[in-house]
């Protein structure tokens, strides 16, 4: 079981500063490119806007979405489209997911969590496994989320945990309670399965 550091009442700026420090350290430790994976949805983009103001060598950062909706990149529901718009102007190399993709080792895996305990697009109905041999899955959530009723591509638990650390940003008391219960092993939702399989540091901003 990994160590977990809970950071309470963090603003977007607080998270951005933490990300800046972590990524700066990862870049300083190598002359090569580093890779990170980041979530979609609404939470990350205000944080990314704050992070963009702090300055990083984005030309040495490869960015992967943790999951994506199977839509055109110019569709409003496309995670990779929004990530490209936010980070490619800064110099980042953004990689779209595909079933044949080979995700690298990540310097950082950044995740959110849904109210049903899903991470990336590993919904409870997909029965995600910690020993899944594939690194990218195509799946259709059941039920389909009303706000994004699309089939998905998602990194699997092993792909997400092939990382130096995992950082969660979780907003709201109900999600925090669900995360805490998963951390204690009190349910078997996807977030709990990922936490139980993790042997790397977990940081959770609330």
N, C-alpha and C positions, 0 to 999 in steps of 0.2 A: 504493500500500500504506500502511496506517495505521501509526502508532506503537503499540507494545504495551508495557505496563508489567506485569511479573509481580511479584506480592506473595506471598512465600512464608510458609507456616506461619501463615496468618491464622485467628484464631478467629472464631466467630459475632459476638462483641462487636466485634472489629476491623472486620469487614465492615459491621456496623451503624453504627459511628462514621463510616466512610468514606461510606456512603450518606447519613447525616444531614448531613454537611458538604456533599456534592454537591447534595443536594436543597435545603438551606438556601440555597446560592448561587443555584440556579436560581430559587427563589421570590423571592429578593431582587432579581433582575435584571428582574422584571416585576411588574406589578400584576394580571396576568391569571392564569388557571389554567394549570398545567403538567400534562403527561401523562407517565406512565411505563408500561412494560410489564414484568411480572415472570413468572417461571416457576412451573410447578406442581411436583409431586413433593414429596419430604420435605425437601429442603435449605432452601428459603427460609423456612419458617415459624418455626423457632427464631430466625433472623436478624430476621424481622419482629417477633417478640416483643421482642427486644432494642431494635430501632429504635423501637418504640412507647413505650418508657420514656424516650427522649431528647427527645421533643416536637417536632412539626412542625405546620405549618398544613395539616393534612390536608384541610380543606374546600376548599383550592385545588389539590388533587392529584387528577387523574383517573387511574385505574388500569385497565390492560388486561391480561388474561392473554395471554402469548405464544402459547399454544395451549390447547385444552381437549378433553376427551373428550366425545362426544356422548351425554350422559346428563342426567337431571334434576339441577337444581342442588342438591337435597338428597341426591343420591347421594354416597357416600364418595369416588368417583373424580372428582367434579366439581372442576376447578381453580377456576372462578369462585365456586363455593359456598364453598370454603375461604378464598379471598381475601376474599369478602364478610364472612365471619365474623371474619376477622382485622382488617380495615381499615375496614369501614363504621361500626363503633362509634366509631372515631376521627374520622369525618367525611368519609372519602374517598368519591369517586364511582366506583364500580366498574362497568365496562362489560362485558357478556357478548359473546363473539364470535358473529358470524353471517356467512354468505357475502356478504351485502350491506353489511357494516360498512365504514366509511371510517376506518381508523386515522389518528390525527393524527401530527404531528411529535412525537417523544418527547424529553423532556429527558434520559431515560436508558432504555436497553434493558438489562434484566438477563436473562441466559441461564444455563442449565445446559448440560450435554452428556452424552449417553448413552454407554455403553460401545461402541456401534456408530458413534459420531460424529454422532448426530443432534442437532439443535438445535430448540427448540420441538417441533413434531411433524413436522419435515422429516426423515423417515427416509431412509436410502439408497435404498430402493425407490421413493420418490416423485420421485427425480431432480430435486431443486430447482435452479432456475436463477436466476442473479443478475439477469437481465433479465425475470423473470416479470411480465407486465402486471397480474395480479391481486394484491390486497393480502391477501386471506384465501383459503385453500384448504380444501376438504373432501377428506379422503383417508382411506384405510384402510391402516395399516401392513401390510407383508407381509415376514416373518411378524408376526402380532399378538403384542405383548408379553404374556407370561403373566400379569403382575401387573396389566395394564390392557387387556384384550382388547376395545377399542372403536374405532369409527371416530372420526376427529378433525376438529377445525378448527384451523388454524394460520396465524399470520402468515407471510408469505413473506419471502424474503431482502430484497427492496427495502423492505418495510414495517418489518422489524426494523432495517434500517440507516438509516431515516429518523429519525435520532436525533442528539443531540449527542455521545453516547459509548455504548459497549457495555461492560458489565461481566459477566464470567464468574465463577462460583464453582464450582470443580472440586475434588472430593475424591478422593484415592486416586492411587497412583503410576501405575497402568495408564492411567487417564484423563488424567493429566498428560502421560504419554508420547505418547498419541494426539493431544492438543491441540498439543504442541510439534511433532510431526511435521506436523500440519496447517498450523501457522504457517510451517514451512519448505517447504510445498508438496510434501510427500513422499507424499501420498495425495489422493484426490478425494472424500472423504466430505463430507457437508453442512457440517460445521464448517469444513473447509478452503475450501469454496466461499464461505462467508460471510466468512471472514477475508481471502480474496483480493480480494473485492469491496469490502471496507470502506475508506473514506477518512476515517474518524473515529477518535478515540482508542479503543483497546481496553485494558481493564484486566482482568487475570485474577488472582483470589485462589485460592491453593491451600492 
